[in-house]
Amino acid sequence: MRFIQNYNRAAAVMYAHKWAYGRNPRFYDYENLGGDCTNFASQCIYAGSGVMNFTPDIGWYYIDANQKAPAWTGVPYLYNFLTRRGPSVGPIGEPCAIEDLRPGDLIQLSFKGEDFQHSPIVVSVGERPDPKNILIAAHSYDADNRPLVTYEYRDIRFLHITGIIWP
């Protein structure tokens, strides 16, 4: 396996803008099955990484509505996949401070203060990042260029995509 630093942030953000208020017909819409936010986030990250991990159960992949990894559509599973340790294929990330966010990164929100339930993608970050000038795109309450400050949440975590591991 080889590590490639180049996560294409521009491609991830372009995809987010294109599909924020629509649905790519190549992917199932999980809106009526608990929400589509992490499916959309995964699509954006895939647009910027170009590689999936087809390892059953612990990978990150989408074949069709019934053949997908839990990490493709599940908020905690995507976090666990991106922050994994070890040389498995796919995009990788690390928890970061708000100041380290860049377009194409991931934010996860907890509305109840327990589990995290929402995964918006960062599409823009101001010169001095704060919730007022960080803009996101998301499904499940579709949004594009929505200021992070407009969400009411109890907990938040930030994930910086650091690169891609290729086979």
Protein Blocks (a to p, Z undefined) as FASTA:
>chain_A
ZZdfbacfklmmmmmmmmmmmccfkbccfklnopaklmmmmmmmmmmnopacfbghjacc
dfblmlccfklmgmklmmmmmmpgcjdecdddddddfklpcehiacdddfkopacfbdcd
dfbdcfbdcfklcccddeehiaehiafklpccfbdcddddfbdcdZZ
